[in-house]
Amino acid sequence: MDRDQAYIEMLGFATKMQFEVSLILEAKAIEAEKAKNWLCNHLFSAEFNDHEAQLMQAIEIHQQMIDVIDGLTKLENGLGKNLMIVLGHNKSSEDSRFGGGNS
């Protein structure tokens, strides 16, 4: 397999991974909506001593989703850096970003 074919295959895998990440984010958005509805309908301010206790309860419920979104953000940043390398983009080279340089 030559270099160009390997790069094309890497881009294909990156595309598949992006699709899977989008499915994860869609599922997490649905989960977050359900949690929001439950919180709005079941946790009333009268049930807590102060607003801080109510806020901490909501944060505990959403912490797992926050962690997943944070992990996916880190994954996306890594994928973005890899794709920039594969595509030949270099932060220090303005020419390569605008089509100049050695294409």
TAFEN-V634109 format. One record per backbone hydrogen bond with DSSP energy under -1.0 kcal/mol. CO is the residue of the C=O (numbers start at 1). NH is the residue of the N-H. E is the energy in kcal/mol with one decimal. If there is no record, write none. Layout:
CO|NH|E / CO|NH|E
//
This chain:
2|6|-2.1 / 3|7|-2.4 / 4|8|-2.4 / 5|9|-2.3 / 6|10|-2.4 / 7|11|-2.4 / 8|12|-2.1 / 9|13|-2.2 / 10|14|-2.3 / 11|15|-2.1 / 12|16|-2.1 / 13|17|-2.4 / 14|18|-2.4 / 15|19|-2.0 / 16|20|-2.1 / 17|21|-2.5 / 18|22|-2.2 / 19|23|-1.8 / 20|24|-2.0 / 21|25|-2.6 / 22|26|-2.2 / 23|27|-2.3 / 24|28|-2.5 / 25|29|-2.2 / 26|30|-1.9 / 27|31|-2.4 / 28|32|-2.7 / 29|33|-2.1 / 30|34|-2.1 / 31|35|-2.4 / 32|36|-2.5 / 33|37|-2.4 / 34|38|-2.4 / 35|39|-2.8 / 36|40|-2.7 / 37|41|-1.7 / 38|42|-1.9 / 39|43|-2.0 / 44|47|-1.8 / 45|48|-1.3 / 50|54|-1.4 / 51|55|-2.5 / 52|56|-2.5 / 53|57|-1.7 / 54|58|-1.8 / 55|59|-2.3 / 56|60|-2.3 / 57|61|-1.7 / 58|62|-1.9 / 59|63|-1.3 / 62|66|-2.3 / 63|67|-2.6 / 64|68|-2.2 / 65|69|-2.5 / 66|70|-2.4 / 67|71|-2.4 / 68|72|-2.6 / 69|73|-2.1 / 70|74|-2.0 / 71|75|-2.3 / 72|76|-2.7 / 73|77|-2.3 / 74|78|-2.1 / 75|79|-2.5 / 76|80|-2.7 / 77|81|-2.1 / 78|82|-2.2 / 79|83|-2.7 / 80|84|-2.1 / 81|85|-1.8 / 82|86|-2.6 / 83|87|-2.7 / 84|89|-2.3 / 90|93|-1.3 / 94|98|-1.0 / 95|100|-2.2
//
